[in-house]
Amino acid sequence: MKRMYIWTACTVVLMFAGCQDQIDYEKERQAIIDVINLETQSYVDRDMETAFSTHVHDSLNMRLTAGADDYVFIQGWEDHARHLAGDATEDDLGPDMHIRVEKSNYRMRIHPTSAFVVCDQTWTSAYEDDTTEIKSIQVRFLEKIDGEWKIAFVSFIGTSGYKQHIDPEFLED
């Protein structure tokens, strides 16, 4: 009799475990890349409504931007949105500025309702005869809300301004 209860309990547990949705990693990976690229391109195009639609709008939305000279940390969607749409940003994205953004080398940890993403980015801007290239590592945390991926945290770590990059294979123990 005791064994019957144990077998019944195990069967019920396995039944419910088998009913859980499996993650289609390739589908979710592409959806995540698409929302990150939409956020970037709409920002470059100064389409703030679309850029804003790719983010979680709560008090825990965060941005950390760091370069060789300074950093910015923002917490809360209202401050984040104000930063994205601010006057200083507008000057960097004028109509005569030609910008190309390339992302590569995506690394992701995907869960049913959240994802951690790291990628490399090269931001190239050209104005008249002056071209600037900024390399960075992007770190993002996304949440799946009502079936759509939204950005809850974004970090831009500028790597162009540093004198050297140390490969992990050359680090001492």
C-alpha positions as CSV (number, residue, x, y, z in Angstrom):
1,M,0.0,0.0,0.0
2,K,2.8,2.4,0.9
3,R,4.5,1.7,-2.4
4,M,1.3,2.5,-4.2
5,Y,1.2,6.0,-2.7
6,I,4.9,6.5,-3.6
7,W,4.3,5.4,-7.2
8,T,1.2,7.5,-7.5
9,A,3.0,10.6,-6.1
10,C,6.0,10.0,-8.5
11,T,3.6,9.6,-11.4
12,V,1.8,12.9,-10.6
13,V,5.1,14.8,-10.2
14,L,6.4,13.5,-13.5
15,M,3.1,14.3,-15.2
16,F,3.2,17.9,-14.1
17,A,7.0,18.2,-14.9
18,G,6.3,16.9,-18.4
19,C,3.5,19.5,-18.9
20,Q,5.8,22.5,-18.4
21,D,6.6,24.4,-21.6
22,Q,10.0,23.7,-23.0
23,I,12.1,26.7,-24.1
24,D,12.8,26.9,-27.8
25,Y,16.3,28.5,-27.3
26,E,16.8,29.4,-31.0
27,K,13.4,31.1,-31.2
28,E,13.9,33.0,-27.9
29,R,17.5,33.9,-28.8
30,Q,16.4,35.4,-32.1
31,A,13.5,37.3,-30.4
32,I,16.0,38.7,-27.9
33,I,18.4,39.8,-30.6
34,D,15.5,41.4,-32.5
35,V,14.4,43.5,-29.5
36,I,17.9,44.6,-28.7
37,N,18.5,45.6,-32.4
38,L,15.1,47.3,-32.5
39,E,16.0,49.3,-29.3
40,T,19.3,50.3,-30.8
41,Q,18.1,51.3,-34.3
42,S,15.1,53.2,-33.0
43,Y,17.4,55.1,-30.6
44,V,19.7,56.0,-33.5
45,D,16.6,57.0,-35.6
46,R,15.4,59.1,-32.7
47,D,12.2,57.2,-32.6
48,M,11.8,57.4,-28.9
49,E,8.3,55.8,-28.8
50,T,9.6,52.6,-30.3
51,A,12.9,52.7,-28.2
52,F,10.8,53.2,-25.1
53,S,8.5,50.3,-26.0
54,T,11.5,47.8,-25.7
55,H,12.0,48.6,-22.0
56,V,10.5,47.6,-18.7
57,H,8.9,50.7,-17.3
58,D,9.4,50.4,-13.5
59,S,11.5,51.8,-10.7
60,L,14.1,49.0,-11.0
61,N,15.0,49.6,-14.7
62,M,18.7,50.4,-14.7
63,R,21.4,51.7,-17.0
64,L,25.1,51.6,-16.3
65,T,27.4,53.2,-18.9
66,A,31.1,53.2,-18.3
67,G,34.0,54.3,-20.4
68,A,37.7,55.1,-19.8
69,D,36.9,58.7,-18.7
70,D,33.5,58.5,-16.8
71,Y,30.4,56.5,-16.1
72,V,26.6,57.1,-15.7
73,F,24.3,55.1,-13.4
74,I,20.6,55.6,-13.7
75,Q,17.9,53.7,-11.8
76,G,14.1,54.1,-12.5
77,W,12.4,54.2,-15.9
78,E,11.5,57.9,-15.7
79,D,15.2,58.9,-15.3
80,H,16.3,56.4,-17.9
81,A,13.8,57.7,-20.5
82,R,14.9,61.3,-19.7
83,H,18.5,60.3,-20.3
84,L,17.8,58.5,-23.6
85,A,15.7,61.4,-25.0
86,G,17.9,64.2,-23.4
87,D,19.3,67.2,-25.2
88,A,22.9,66.0,-24.9
89,T,22.0,62.8,-26.7
90,E,20.1,64.7,-29.4
91,D,23.4,66.6,-30.3
92,D,25.2,63.3,-30.8
93,L,22.5,62.0,-33.2
94,G,21.8,65.0,-35.5
95,P,20.5,64.5,-39.0
96,D,24.0,65.0,-40.5
97,M,25.5,62.3,-38.4
98,H,25.7,58.9,-40.2
99,I,25.7,56.0,-37.7
100,R,26.3,52.3,-38.2
101,V,26.0,49.9,-35.2
102,E,27.1,46.3,-35.4
103,K,26.6,43.8,-32.7
104,S,28.3,40.4,-32.6
105,N,29.4,37.5,-30.4
106,Y,26.1,37.1,-28.5
107,R,26.4,35.1,-25.3
108,M,23.1,34.4,-23.5
109,R,21.6,32.6,-20.6
110,I,17.8,32.2,-21.3
111,H,15.2,31.2,-18.8
112,P,11.4,31.1,-19.3
113,T,10.8,34.7,-18.2
114,S,14.3,36.2,-18.1
115,A,17.5,36.4,-20.1
116,F,21.0,37.6,-19.5
117,V,22.8,38.8,-22.6
118,V,26.3,39.9,-23.4
119,C,27.5,41.0,-26.9
120,D,30.2,43.1,-28.5
121,Q,29.2,46.3,-30.2
122,T,31.0,48.6,-32.7
123,W,29.4,52.1,-33.0
124,T,30.7,54.0,-36.1
125,S,29.7,57.6,-36.6
126,A,30.6,59.8,-39.5
127,Y,30.2,63.6,-39.8
128,E,31.6,65.2,-42.9
129,D,35.2,63.9,-43.0
130,D,35.4,62.9,-39.3
131,T,34.8,59.2,-38.5
132,T,34.7,57.8,-34.9
133,E,34.6,54.2,-33.9
134,I,33.6,53.2,-30.4
135,K,33.9,49.6,-29.3
136,S,32.0,48.3,-26.3
137,I,30.7,45.3,-24.5
138,Q,26.9,45.4,-24.0
139,V,25.4,43.6,-21.0
140,R,21.6,43.4,-20.8
141,F,19.0,41.7,-18.6
142,L,15.6,41.1,-20.2
143,E,12.3,40.1,-18.8
144,K,9.5,38.4,-20.7
145,I,6.3,40.3,-20.1
146,D,3.0,39.2,-21.7
147,G,5.0,37.1,-24.2
148,E,7.4,39.9,-25.2
149,W,11.0,40.5,-24.3
150,K,11.7,43.8,-22.6
151,I,15.0,45.3,-21.4
152,A,15.2,45.8,-17.7
153,F,18.9,46.5,-17.4
154,V,21.4,47.8,-20.0
155,S,25.1,48.3,-19.5
156,F,27.5,49.8,-22.0
157,I,31.2,49.2,-21.1
158,G,33.3,51.2,-23.5
159,T,36.5,49.3,-24.4
160,S,38.0,51.7,-27.0
161,G,39.6,54.1,-24.5
162,Y,41.7,51.5,-22.7
163,K,45.4,51.1,-23.5
164,Q,45.2,47.3,-23.5
165,H,43.0,44.2,-23.2
166,I,44.3,41.3,-21.1
167,D,43.2,37.9,-22.4
168,P,42.1,35.5,-19.7
169,E,44.7,33.0,-20.8
170,F,47.5,35.4,-19.8
171,L,46.2,36.0,-16.3
172,E,48.2,34.6,-13.5
173,D,46.7,32.1,-11.0
